[in-house]
Amino acid sequence: MQTNTWRAHQGWHQESGKLADRKACVWLDAAFYEGGERGWEQGVYDDSSQAFFETLRGQVEAADCFKPRTTTKASPTSPLPQAGPLCPSFPRMNSHRTTSSNQSRSSTPDLIASSAGTALPYATRSAMHLKGLVPSGVENFDIQEKRVLEQLQLKSTNIEKYIFLSWVRTTNINLFYRLVLHNLKEIAPIIYTPTVGKACQEYSHIYPFLAPPNAVDGLYIPITEVDNIDEIISNYRESIEGDEPEITVITDGSRILGLGDLGMNGMGIPVGKLQLYVAAAGLHPDRCLPIVLDFGTDTEQYLQDPLYLGIRQHRPDNGTFYAAADKIITALHKAFPNMFIQFEDFSTDHAFGLLDKWRNQILCFNDDIQGTGSVILGGFISAVQQAGIPPKDQRILFVGAGSAGVGVAKQLADYFIIEHRIPEEQAKAMFWFVDSRGMITANRGDKLADHKIYFARHDNGATQCKTLEETLDYVKPTALIGLSTIYKAFHEGILKRMDELNQTNRPIIFPLSNPETKAECSFEEAMVHTNNRVLFASGTAFPTYTIPGTGEERVPGQGNNMYVFPPIGLGSVLCKPKRITDTMIFAVSKALANSLTDEEHARGELYPRIERIRETSAQITAAFIHQAVKENLAQEDSWIQMVKESSVVEEVKKRMWLPAENFQQLVTSCPHYHHHPHTHIKL
């Protein structure tokens, strides 16, 4: 049937060439696309569509869409819409609404068109002067996603896949996150570890191919421009059309994964981390800000590389570093006082220094220190439950004593102190460390870095173990944790010795260094050399292992920080705690351990399946918010009240951003559609 709504739709389109600009037609087509495959061409709509249309009509008029349009032809030099690889002739957009050559910032129709691509209805194409510029077929988003996945799988290397996905993200962000969420297990290792390490090493060489020209993908803040930080922030504000960031990941590129000082090339880490914030916890992509502090590099390879895009100077001394970093952080906090700041991949001393200075002043978090510790604690809790030995009898040997290793150990120790009421000195005595000089002791003879002093052994007498093998025999550990970035540090002899030392219980072995080229051992090696008894978690992804003879398939645990930093970020954005405390981090770890299903426990897994990441993120976020409210640190009244009255988990799920499933959802999720466009998490 043809209703008055349908006739109104026809009339509005007839007037569009005279009175309405293309924005109006986009809104209108959304109303009629609401019918989905019932067929908007036939005008078959029910009363709910009529109501939807009337609401939408009011929004259109309120948005002042009807303006006279000039009928003069564009000059030959007028810029045409830029074409993306998957949505030909539609304007290219990135997660921060990139500027185009003919607009100070992207308009709502451009944003919708770029994200709809070949799903844009015929009438809207006509109104936007795209008729004849694209293939005639009108597709749904599922078909678009299928095409992208097909092209992705044709790429021969992971770095090619990384470049391809970066281009998809900056040309059609809705399609990108549909693809990621529906194929997370396959795509997460491409957009983050291990592939992101290689991408960072080559960042200056591949940068022009990661995004269209003028794509604002974050902030590059050189130390030479620190005095102009307010101007830099102002420039960013101009590019985001009023949507202020709620979360940022900041690095200076000085210690990227296990790869060392990559300088400005480290920008790939904040970009990748924020993609996981969106995918795993539903942060809105428009509210995420990647930042690299371009403070130089001490890696001569980059200083001599003619294609290197960072400033060509060595890194500053500590005084200069902290003065510059403090000025930048102060300016960011002043500009965006509610923004959650994650420090990422700073050198060890600077990582601890920045966290110690700022953790009680602003809402901030260090993933290398707190995040790594939290996810490993969650896996360790699961492992202890299965190992057959109580927490107080654990003897834990760390290989690697950088910020990540010491941070993990401190969180494990604090957990034993708080949760199991083990006295501090007894808890501290459960840990041993090995660095490049051997077992760390107070009387070793060298000057220890400040962060190593807490766990230095005082009970070793004259014993000084110079190697991991010697330390292993001396300590007789129940758990071996690697954060050394030394490839194959846990060789066959080490693994077999761990098996021999733990015959009455299952050995816990966590090779946590990444990428894979820095991992202390593989899952297969750990299984083979411990007679399949190992309780295993790694920092990088390893394939499943099939036990010979039985055919039983074992899945390796991956102590991926993706389990914890997205919920911490989402919880911080939602309830706005004054600061993040150790007990809030412990709550996250316990929630992670408790999120495993009975089936996952039965298979001996230490972490939940990655395919359930949104479900587990909601549970962990809820635990974080509960703890923040319990400690009277939450500042958002609605969440304080919600903790007392309703299911926080279900409410968190409602606040998670999801990419649009169809054209109507795409339009109604646009900021200009809503009366209140600046809600924290757009639904």
C-alpha positions as CSV (number, residue, x, y, z in Angstrom):
1,M,0.0,0.0,0.0
2,Q,1.0,3.6,-0.5
3,T,0.5,5.7,2.6
4,N,0.6,9.5,3.0
5,T,4.1,9.0,4.3
6,W,5.1,7.5,0.9
7,R,3.5,10.3,-1.0
8,A,5.2,12.8,1.3
9,H,8.5,11.1,0.6
10,Q,7.9,11.4,-3.1
11,G,7.1,15.1,-2.7
12,W,10.1,15.9,-0.7
13,H,12.4,14.3,-3.2
14,Q,10.7,16.3,-6.0
15,E,11.4,19.4,-4.1
16,S,15.0,18.4,-3.2
17,G,16.5,19.9,-6.4
18,K,14.9,23.2,-5.6
19,L,14.9,23.7,-1.9
20,A,16.6,20.9,0.0
21,D,20.2,20.2,0.2
22,R,21.5,16.7,0.2
23,K,21.4,16.4,3.9
24,A,17.6,16.3,3.9
25,C,17.5,13.5,1.4
26,V,19.8,11.4,3.5
27,W,17.5,11.8,6.5
28,L,14.5,11.0,4.3
29,D,15.9,7.9,2.8
30,A,16.7,6.7,6.3
31,A,13.0,6.7,7.1
32,F,12.2,4.6,4.1
33,Y,15.2,2.3,4.4
34,E,13.8,1.4,7.9
35,G,11.6,-1.1,6.1
36,G,14.7,-3.0,5.1
37,E,14.1,-5.8,2.6
38,R,10.4,-5.2,2.6
39,G,11.3,-2.9,-0.3
40,W,11.3,0.9,0.0
41,E,10.8,1.3,-3.8
42,Q,7.3,-0.1,-3.4
43,G,6.5,2.1,-0.5
44,V,5.3,-0.7,1.7
45,Y,5.3,0.7,5.2
46,D,3.3,0.3,8.4
47,D,2.2,2.7,11.1
48,S,5.6,2.4,12.9
49,S,7.3,3.7,9.8
50,Q,4.8,6.6,9.7
51,A,5.7,7.5,13.3
52,F,9.4,7.1,12.5
53,F,9.1,9.4,9.5
54,E,7.3,12.1,11.4
55,T,10.0,12.1,14.1
56,L,12.6,12.2,11.5
57,R,10.9,15.1,9.7
58,G,11.1,17.2,12.8
59,Q,14.8,16.4,13.1
60,V,15.3,17.5,9.5
61,E,13.6,20.8,10.0
62,A,15.4,21.4,13.3
63,A,18.7,20.8,11.6
64,D,18.0,23.6,9.2
65,C,18.5,21.4,6.2
66,F,16.4,23.3,3.7
67,K,18.6,25.9,2.1
68,P,18.5,27.3,-1.4
69,R,20.9,25.3,-3.7
70,T,22.7,27.0,-6.6
71,T,21.9,25.4,-9.9
72,T,25.1,26.6,-11.6
73,K,27.4,23.9,-12.8
74,A,30.6,23.1,-11.0
75,S,33.7,24.5,-12.5
76,P,36.2,22.1,-14.1
77,T,38.5,22.7,-11.2
78,S,36.0,21.9,-8.5
79,P,37.1,19.0,-6.3
80,L,35.2,15.8,-6.8
81,P,34.4,13.4,-4.0
82,Q,37.4,11.3,-3.2
83,A,37.1,7.5,-3.8
84,G,37.9,4.8,-1.4
85,P,38.9,1.3,-2.3
86,L,35.6,-0.2,-1.4
87,C,33.1,2.6,-1.6
88,P,33.9,4.3,-5.0
89,S,33.2,8.0,-5.3
90,F,32.1,8.4,-1.7
91,P,34.0,10.9,0.5
92,R,36.7,9.3,2.5
93,M,36.4,9.5,6.3
94,N,38.4,8.4,9.3
95,S,37.5,7.9,12.9
96,H,37.9,11.6,13.6
97,R,35.9,13.0,10.6
98,T,38.8,13.9,8.4
99,T,38.7,17.2,6.5
100,S,38.3,17.1,2.8
101,S,39.7,19.5,0.2
102,N,36.5,21.5,-0.2
103,Q,35.2,21.6,3.4
104,S,36.5,22.8,6.7
105,R,35.2,19.6,8.2
106,S,33.0,16.8,7.0
107,S,29.3,17.3,6.9
108,T,26.7,14.8,8.2
109,P,25.8,13.6,4.7
110,D,29.4,13.0,3.8
111,L,29.9,11.0,7.0
112,I,26.8,8.9,6.2
113,A,27.7,8.5,2.5
114,S,31.2,7.3,3.3
115,S,30.0,4.8,5.9
116,A,27.1,3.6,3.7
117,G,29.1,3.2,0.5
118,T,27.3,0.9,-1.9
119,A,24.4,0.6,0.5
120,L,23.4,4.2,-0.2
121,P,19.8,4.2,-1.6
122,Y,19.2,5.3,-5.2
123,A,17.4,8.5,-4.3
124,T,20.0,9.7,-2.0
125,R,22.7,9.0,-4.6
126,S,20.8,11.2,-6.9
127,A,20.4,14.0,-4.4
128,M,24.1,13.9,-3.6
129,H,25.0,14.0,-7.3
130,L,26.5,10.5,-7.2
131,K,24.3,9.1,-9.9
132,G,26.4,7.3,-12.5
133,L,29.6,7.6,-10.4
134,V,29.2,4.2,-8.7
135,P,27.9,0.8,-9.6
136,S,24.1,0.6,-9.7
137,G,23.6,-2.2,-7.2
138,V,22.4,-1.3,-3.7
139,E,23.9,-3.7,-1.2
140,N,23.5,-4.4,2.5
141,F,26.3,-4.1,5.0
142,D,26.7,-7.9,5.2
143,I,27.6,-8.1,1.5
144,Q,30.1,-5.2,1.9
145,E,31.7,-7.0,4.8
146,K,32.0,-10.3,2.8
147,R,33.8,-8.4,0.0
148,V,36.3,-6.9,2.4
149,L,37.0,-10.2,4.2
150,E,37.5,-11.8,0.8
151,Q,40.1,-9.2,-0.2
152,L,41.8,-9.4,3.2
153,Q,42.3,-13.1,2.9
154,L,43.9,-12.7,-0.5
155,K,46.7,-10.6,1.0
156,S,49.9,-12.7,1.3
157,T,51.5,-11.2,4.3
158,N,50.3,-9.8,7.6
159,I,51.8,-6.4,6.9
160,E,49.8,-6.2,3.7
161,K,46.7,-7.1,5.7
162,Y,47.6,-4.4,8.2
163,I,47.9,-1.7,5.5
164,F,44.7,-2.9,3.9
165,L,42.7,-2.8,7.1
166,S,44.1,0.7,8.0
167,W,42.8,1.9,4.7
168,V,39.4,0.4,5.3
169,R,39.2,2.0,8.7
170,T,40.0,5.4,7.4
171,T,37.6,5.2,4.5
172,N,34.6,3.4,6.1
173,I,34.8,3.1,9.8
174,N,31.4,1.5,10.3
175,L,32.4,-1.3,7.9
176,F,35.8,-1.7,9.5
177,Y,34.4,-2.3,13.0
178,R,31.7,-4.7,11.7
179,L,34.5,-6.7,10.2
180,V,36.6,-6.6,13.4
181,L,33.8,-7.6,15.7
182,H,32.6,-10.4,13.5
183,N,36.1,-11.8,12.9
184,L,38.0,-10.7,16.0
185,K,40.1,-13.8,16.5
186,E,41.4,-13.5,13.0
187,I,41.9,-9.7,12.9
188,A,43.1,-8.8,16.4
189,P,46.6,-10.3,15.7
190,I,46.7,-8.0,12.6
191,I,45.6,-4.7,14.0
192,Y,47.6,-5.3,17.2
193,T,50.2,-7.8,18.3
194,P,52.1,-9.4,16.7
195,T,51.7,-7.6,13.4
196,V,51.6,-4.1,14.9
197,G,55.3,-4.5,15.9
198,K,56.3,-5.0,12.3
199,A,54.1,-2.1,11.3
200,C,55.7,0.2,13.8
201,Q,59.2,-0.8,12.6
202,E,58.1,0.2,9.0
203,Y,55.7,3.0,10.0
204,S,57.6,5.8,8.2
205,H,57.7,3.7,5.1
206,I,54.1,2.6,5.0
207,Y,52.4,5.7,6.5
208,P,51.2,7.3,3.2
209,F,49.4,4.0,2.5
210,L,47.6,3.7,5.8
211,A,45.1,6.5,5.2
212,P,43.9,9.0,2.7
213,P,45.5,12.5,2.4
214,N,44.5,14.8,5.3
215,A,43.3,11.9,7.5
216,V,43.7,13.1,11.1
217,D,44.6,9.9,12.8
218,G,45.9,11.3,16.1
219,L,48.4,13.9,17.5
220,Y,52.1,14.0,16.7
221,I,53.7,16.3,19.3
222,P,57.4,17.0,18.7
223,I,59.5,18.1,21.6
224,T,60.5,21.1,19.6
225,E,56.8,22.3,19.6
226,V,56.1,21.9,23.3
227,D,55.7,25.6,23.8
228,N,53.0,25.5,21.1
229,I,51.0,22.7,22.7
230,D,47.9,24.8,23.1
231,E,47.9,25.6,19.4
232,I,48.3,21.9,18.6
233,I,45.4,21.0,20.8
234,S,43.4,23.8,19.2
235,N,44.2,22.4,15.7
236,Y,42.9,19.0,16.8
237,R,39.7,20.5,18.2
238,E,39.1,22.1,14.8
239,S,39.3,18.7,13.2
240,I,36.8,16.9,15.4
241,E,33.6,19.0,15.0
242,G,33.1,19.4,18.7
243,D,33.3,15.8,19.8
244,E,35.9,15.8,22.6
245,P,38.0,12.7,23.2
246,E,37.1,10.6,26.2
247,I,40.2,8.4,26.1
248,T,43.8,8.7,24.8
249,V,46.7,6.4,24.5
250,I,50.1,8.2,24.7
251,T,53.5,6.8,23.9
252,D,57.0,8.3,23.2
253,G,58.0,5.2,21.2
254,S,61.0,4.6,23.4
255,R,60.2,1.0,24.3
256,I,57.8,-0.5,21.7
257,L,56.8,-4.0,22.7
258,G,60.1,-5.9,22.8
259,L,61.5,-4.0,19.8
260,G,63.2,-1.1,21.5
261,D,63.3,2.6,20.6
262,L,61.3,3.2,17.5
263,G,60.8,6.9,17.9
264,M,57.8,8.5,16.2
265,N,57.2,5.1,14.5
266,G,55.6,4.0,17.7
267,M,52.4,5.8,16.8
268,G,51.1,2.4,15.6
269,I,50.7,1.3,19.2
270,P,48.2,4.0,20.3
271,V,46.3,3.6,17.1
272,G,46.1,-0.2,17.6
273,K,45.3,0.0,21.3
274,L,42.4,2.3,20.7
275,Q,41.0,0.0,18.0
276,L,40.9,-2.7,20.7
277,Y,39.2,-0.3,23.1
278,V,36.4,0.0,20.5
279,A,36.3,-3.6,19.5
280,A,36.6,-5.2,23.0
281,A,34.7,-2.7,25.1
282,G,32.6,-0.5,22.9
283,L,34.3,2.8,23.3
284,H,33.1,5.2,20.6
285,P,35.7,5.5,17.9
286,D,35.1,9.3,17.5
287,R,36.1,9.7,21.2
288,C,39.5,8.0,20.9
289,L,42.7,10.0,20.5
290,P,46.1,8.4,19.7
291,I,49.1,10.5,20.7
292,V,52.8,10.1,20.1
293,L,55.3,12.3,21.8
294,D,58.0,12.8,19.2
295,F,61.0,13.3,21.5
296,G,63.6,12.0,19.1
297,T,65.2,8.5,19.0
298,D,68.5,7.0,19.9
299,T,68.2,4.3,17.2
300,E,70.7,5.3,14.5
301,Q,68.8,3.3,11.9
302,Y,66.0,5.8,12.0
303,L,68.1,8.9,12.3
304,Q,69.9,7.8,9.1
305,D,66.7,6.7,7.3
306,P,65.8,9.3,4.7
307,L,62.1,8.2,5.0
308,Y,61.9,8.6,8.8
309,L,59.1,11.0,9.6
310,G,60.1,11.9,13.2
311,I,62.4,14.7,14.3
312,R,66.1,13.7,13.7
313,Q,67.7,14.2,17.1
314,H,68.7,12.0,20.1
315,R,66.4,11.7,23.1
316,P,66.6,14.3,25.8
317,D,68.0,13.9,29.3
318,N,65.6,13.1,32.2
319,G,65.1,16.7,33.2
320,T,64.2,17.9,29.8
321,F,62.0,14.8,29.2
322,Y,59.9,15.3,32.4
323,A,59.6,19.1,31.8
324,A,58.2,18.6,28.3
325,A,56.0,15.6,29.2
326,D,54.5,17.4,32.2
327,K,53.7,20.5,30.1
328,I,51.9,18.3,27.5
329,I,50.0,16.3,30.1
330,T,48.9,19.5,31.9
331,A,47.7,21.1,28.7
332,L,45.8,17.9,27.7
333,H,44.1,17.7,31.1
334,K,43.2,21.4,31.0
335,A,41.7,21.0,27.5
336,F,39.9,17.7,28.2
337,P,39.5,17.4,32.0
338,N,37.4,14.2,31.8
339,M,39.7,12.4,29.4
340,F,41.2,9.0,30.6
341,I,44.9,8.9,29.8
342,Q,46.7,5.6,29.2
343,F,50.5,5.7,29.2
344,E,52.0,3.2,26.8
345,D,55.5,1.8,26.0
346,F,57.6,4.4,27.7
347,S,61.1,3.4,28.8
348,T,61.2,1.6,32.1
349,D,62.3,4.6,34.3
350,H,60.0,7.0,32.6
351,A,57.0,4.6,32.8
352,F,57.3,4.4,36.5
353,G,58.1,8.1,36.9
354,L,55.1,9.3,34.9
355,L,52.7,6.9,36.7
356,D,54.1,7.8,40.2
357,K,53.7,11.5,39.5
358,W,50.3,11.6,37.8
359,R,48.3,8.6,39.2
360,N,46.8,10.6,42.1
361,Q,46.3,13.9,40.2
362,I,44.5,12.8,37.0
363,L,42.6,9.8,35.7
364,C,45.4,7.8,34.2
365,F,46.8,4.3,33.9
366,N,49.9,2.6,32.6
367,D,49.1,-0.6,30.7
368,D,52.7,-2.0,30.8
369,I,52.8,-1.7,34.6
370,Q,49.2,-2.1,35.7
371,G,47.5,-3.7,32.7
372,T,50.1,-6.4,32.2
373,G,50.1,-7.1,35.9
374,S,46.3,-7.3,36.0
375,V,45.9,-9.7,33.1
376,I,48.7,-12.0,34.3
377,L,47.2,-11.9,37.8
378,G,43.9,-13.0,36.3
379,G,45.5,-15.9,34.5
380,F,47.6,-16.7,37.5
381,I,44.6,-17.0,39.7
382,S,43.1,-19.4,37.2
383,A,46.4,-21.4,37.1
384,V,46.7,-21.6,40.9
385,Q,43.2,-23.0,41.0
386,Q,44.3,-25.9,38.7
387,A,48.0,-26.3,39.8
388,G,47.4,-28.3,42.9
389,I,49.5,-26.1,45.3
390,P,48.1,-23.3,47.5
391,P,49.0,-19.6,46.9
392,K,51.2,-19.4,50.0
393,D,53.5,-22.2,48.8
394,Q,54.1,-20.7,45.3
395,R,57.7,-19.9,44.4
396,I,57.7,-17.6,41.4
397,L,60.7,-16.9,39.2
398,F,60.7,-13.9,36.8
399,V,63.0,-13.8,33.9
400,G,63.3,-10.1,32.9
401,A,63.3,-7.2,35.4
402,G,62.0,-4.3,33.4
403,S,58.9,-2.2,34.2
404,A,56.5,-4.8,32.9
405,G,58.1,-7.7,34.9
406,V,58.4,-5.7,38.2
407,G,54.9,-4.3,37.7
408,V,53.5,-7.8,37.3
409,A,55.3,-9.1,40.4
410,K,54.2,-6.2,42.5
411,Q,50.6,-6.8,41.6
412,L,50.9,-10.5,42.3
413,A,52.5,-9.8,45.7
414,D,49.9,-7.2,46.6
415,Y,47.2,-9.7,45.7
416,F,48.6,-12.3,48.0
417,I,48.9,-9.7,50.8
418,I,45.3,-8.3,50.4
419,E,43.4,-11.3,49.3
420,H,45.2,-14.1,51.1
421,R,46.4,-12.1,54.1
422,I,50.0,-13.2,53.6
423,P,52.4,-10.8,55.5
424,E,54.2,-8.4,53.1
425,E,57.7,-9.8,53.9
426,Q,56.5,-13.3,53.3
427,A,54.7,-12.4,50.1
428,K,57.8,-10.6,48.8
429,A,59.9,-13.6,49.6
430,M,57.8,-15.7,47.1
431,F,59.5,-13.9,44.2
432,W,62.9,-14.1,42.5
433,F,64.2,-12.2,39.5
434,V,66.8,-12.9,36.9
435,D,68.2,-10.1,34.7
436,S,71.1,-9.9,32.3
437,R,73.6,-10.3,35.2
438,G,71.8,-13.2,36.8
439,M,69.7,-13.5,40.0
440,I,69.0,-10.1,41.5
441,T,70.4,-9.9,45.0
442,A,71.2,-7.0,47.3
443,N,74.9,-8.0,47.5
444,R,75.5,-8.8,43.9
445,G,78.0,-5.9,43.6
446,D,76.3,-3.7,41.0
447,K,74.1,-0.7,41.5
448,L,70.5,-1.8,41.1
449,A,67.9,0.4,39.3
450,D,65.4,1.8,41.8
451,H,62.6,-0.4,40.6
452,K,64.6,-3.6,41.1
453,I,65.5,-2.9,44.8
454,Y,62.1,-4.0,46.3
455,F,62.5,-7.7,45.1
456,A,66.3,-8.0,45.5
457,R,67.1,-11.1,47.6
458,H,68.7,-10.6,51.0
459,D,68.6,-14.3,52.0
460,N,71.1,-15.7,49.4
461,G,74.2,-15.5,51.6
462,A,77.2,-15.9,49.4
463,T,75.2,-17.5,46.6
464,Q,75.2,-15.6,43.3
465,C,73.6,-17.3,40.4
466,K,74.9,-16.1,37.1
467,T,72.5,-17.9,34.7
468,L,68.9,-18.9,34.5
469,E,69.9,-22.6,34.7
470,E,71.7,-22.0,38.0
471,T,68.8,-19.9,39.4
472,L,66.3,-22.5,38.4
473,D,68.1,-25.2,40.4
474,Y,68.6,-22.8,43.4
475,V,65.0,-21.5,43.5
476,K,63.1,-24.6,42.4
477,P,60.1,-22.5,41.2
478,T,56.5,-23.6,40.9
479,A,56.0,-20.8,38.3
480,L,58.3,-19.4,35.6
481,I,57.3,-16.1,34.1
482,G,59.2,-14.5,31.2
483,L,59.2,-10.8,30.3
484,S,62.8,-10.8,29.1
485,T,62.2,-10.3,25.3
486,I,64.8,-13.1,24.8
487,Y,63.7,-15.5,22.1
488,K,63.8,-19.1,23.3
489,A,65.1,-18.2,26.8
490,F,62.9,-21.1,28.0
491,H,64.7,-23.8,25.9
492,E,64.2,-27.5,26.1
493,G,66.5,-27.9,29.2
494,I,64.7,-25.2,31.1
495,L,61.2,-26.6,30.3
496,K,62.2,-30.2,31.2
497,R,63.7,-29.0,34.5
498,M,60.5,-27.2,35.3
499,D,58.6,-30.5,34.7
500,E,61.0,-32.4,37.0
501,L,60.8,-29.8,39.8
502,N,57.0,-30.0,39.8
503,Q,56.0,-33.7,39.7
504,T,53.4,-33.3,42.5
505,N,51.8,-30.3,40.9
506,R,51.4,-28.9,37.4
507,P,54.1,-26.4,36.4
508,I,53.0,-22.8,35.6
509,I,54.9,-21.4,32.6
510,F,54.1,-17.9,31.3
511,P,56.3,-16.7,28.3
512,L,54.9,-13.2,28.1
513,S,57.2,-11.4,25.8
514,N,56.0,-10.3,22.4
515,P,56.0,-10.3,19.5
516,E,56.5,-14.0,18.7
517,T,60.2,-13.3,17.7
518,K,60.8,-12.3,21.4
519,A,58.8,-15.0,23.1
520,E,60.7,-17.2,25.6
521,C,59.1,-20.4,24.2
522,S,56.1,-21.6,22.2
523,F,53.0,-23.4,23.4
524,E,54.0,-26.5,21.5
525,E,57.5,-26.5,23.1
526,A,56.0,-26.1,26.5
527,M,53.6,-29.0,26.0
528,V,56.1,-31.4,24.5
529,H,58.8,-30.8,27.2
530,T,56.5,-31.0,30.2
531,N,54.6,-34.1,29.1
532,N,51.5,-32.0,28.3
533,R,51.2,-31.0,32.0
534,V,51.9,-27.3,31.7
535,L,49.6,-24.5,32.7
536,F,50.4,-22.0,30.0
537,A,49.8,-18.4,29.1
538,S,51.7,-16.3,26.6
539,G,52.0,-12.7,25.6
540,T,51.6,-13.5,21.9
541,A,49.2,-15.7,20.0
542,F,50.2,-19.3,19.4
543,P,48.3,-22.1,17.5
544,T,46.4,-24.9,19.3
545,Y,48.3,-28.1,20.0
546,T,47.0,-31.6,19.3
547,I,48.3,-34.2,21.7
548,P,49.8,-37.1,19.7
549,G,48.0,-40.4,20.2
550,T,44.9,-39.0,21.9
551,G,44.1,-36.3,19.3
552,E,43.0,-34.0,22.2
553,E,43.3,-30.4,21.2
554,R,44.6,-27.9,23.7
555,V,44.2,-24.1,23.4
556,P,47.0,-21.9,24.7
557,G,46.1,-19.1,27.1
558,Q,47.1,-15.7,25.8
559,G,47.7,-13.2,28.6
560,N,46.6,-10.4,26.3
561,N,46.1,-7.0,27.9
562,M,43.0,-6.7,25.7
563,Y,41.1,-8.5,28.4
564,V,41.7,-5.8,30.9
565,F,42.6,-2.3,29.5
566,P,39.4,-1.9,27.5
567,P,37.1,-2.6,30.5
568,I,39.3,-0.3,32.7
569,G,38.9,2.4,30.1
570,L,35.2,1.9,29.6
571,G,34.6,1.8,33.4
572,S,36.6,5.1,33.8
573,V,34.6,6.8,31.0
574,L,31.3,5.7,32.5
575,C,31.7,6.3,36.3
576,K,34.5,8.9,36.2
577,P,36.6,7.8,39.2
578,K,38.9,10.4,40.7
579,R,41.8,7.9,40.3
580,I,42.5,4.3,39.6
581,T,43.6,2.3,42.7
582,D,45.4,-1.0,43.1
583,T,42.2,-2.5,44.6
584,M,40.3,-1.5,41.5
585,I,42.9,-3.3,39.4
586,F,42.6,-6.4,41.6
587,A,38.8,-6.3,41.1
588,V,39.5,-6.4,37.4
589,S,41.8,-9.4,37.7
590,K,39.4,-11.4,39.9
591,A,36.5,-10.6,37.5
592,L,38.7,-11.9,34.6
593,A,39.4,-15.1,36.4
594,N,35.7,-15.5,37.3
595,S,34.6,-14.9,33.7
596,L,35.6,-18.3,32.4
597,T,32.8,-20.7,31.7
598,D,32.6,-24.3,33.1
599,E,33.6,-25.6,29.6
600,E,36.7,-23.4,29.5
601,H,37.7,-24.6,33.0
602,A,37.2,-28.2,32.0
603,R,39.6,-27.7,29.0
604,G,42.2,-26.3,31.3
605,E,42.1,-22.9,29.8
606,L,43.3,-19.9,31.8
607,Y,41.5,-17.1,29.9
608,P,38.0,-16.9,28.2
609,R,37.7,-17.4,24.5
610,I,38.4,-14.2,22.6
611,E,35.1,-14.6,20.7
612,R,33.4,-13.7,24.0
613,I,35.3,-10.5,24.5
614,R,32.3,-8.2,24.6
615,E,30.6,-10.4,27.2
616,T,33.7,-10.7,29.4
617,S,34.4,-6.9,29.0
618,A,30.9,-6.1,30.4
619,Q,31.5,-8.3,33.4
620,I,34.9,-6.9,34.1
621,T,33.7,-3.3,33.6
622,A,30.9,-3.9,36.1
623,A,33.4,-5.2,38.6
624,F,35.6,-2.1,38.1
625,I,32.6,0.2,38.6
626,H,31.4,-1.6,41.7
627,Q,34.9,-1.2,43.3
628,A,35.1,2.4,42.3
629,V,31.7,3.0,44.0
630,K,32.8,1.0,47.0
631,E,35.9,3.2,47.5
632,N,33.8,6.4,47.1
633,L,35.8,7.4,44.0
634,A,33.1,7.2,41.4
635,Q,31.9,10.7,40.5
636,E,29.0,9.9,38.1
637,D,25.9,9.9,40.2
638,S,23.8,7.7,37.9
639,W,26.3,4.8,38.2
640,I,26.6,5.2,41.9
641,Q,22.8,4.8,42.2
642,M,22.8,2.0,39.6
643,V,25.2,-0.1,41.7
644,K,22.7,0.0,44.5
645,E,19.6,-0.7,42.4
646,S,20.1,-2.6,39.2
647,S,22.3,-5.0,37.2
648,V,25.4,-3.0,36.3
649,V,26.5,-5.7,33.7
650,E,23.4,-5.3,31.6
651,E,23.6,-1.5,31.8
652,V,27.2,-1.6,30.7
653,K,26.2,-3.7,27.7
654,K,23.7,-1.1,26.7
655,R,26.4,1.6,26.7
656,M,28.8,-0.2,24.4
657,W,29.0,1.3,21.0
658,L,28.2,-1.0,18.1
659,P,28.6,-0.4,14.3
660,A,25.4,0.1,12.4
661,E,23.7,-3.0,11.0
662,N,21.8,-1.2,8.3
663,F,21.3,2.2,6.7
664,Q,18.7,3.4,9.1
665,Q,20.9,2.6,12.1
666,L,23.8,4.4,10.4
667,V,21.7,7.6,10.0
668,T,20.2,7.5,13.5
669,S,23.6,6.9,15.1
670,C,24.9,10.1,13.5
671,P,25.4,12.9,16.1
672,H,23.1,15.3,14.4
673,Y,20.1,12.9,14.5
674,H,19.9,13.0,18.3
675,H,18.6,15.8,20.5
676,H,21.6,15.2,22.8
677,P,24.6,14.4,20.4
678,H,27.2,14.5,23.2
679,T,26.2,11.6,25.3
680,H,29.3,9.7,26.5
681,I,28.6,6.4,24.8
682,K,26.4,6.7,21.7
683,L,23.9,3.9,21.4
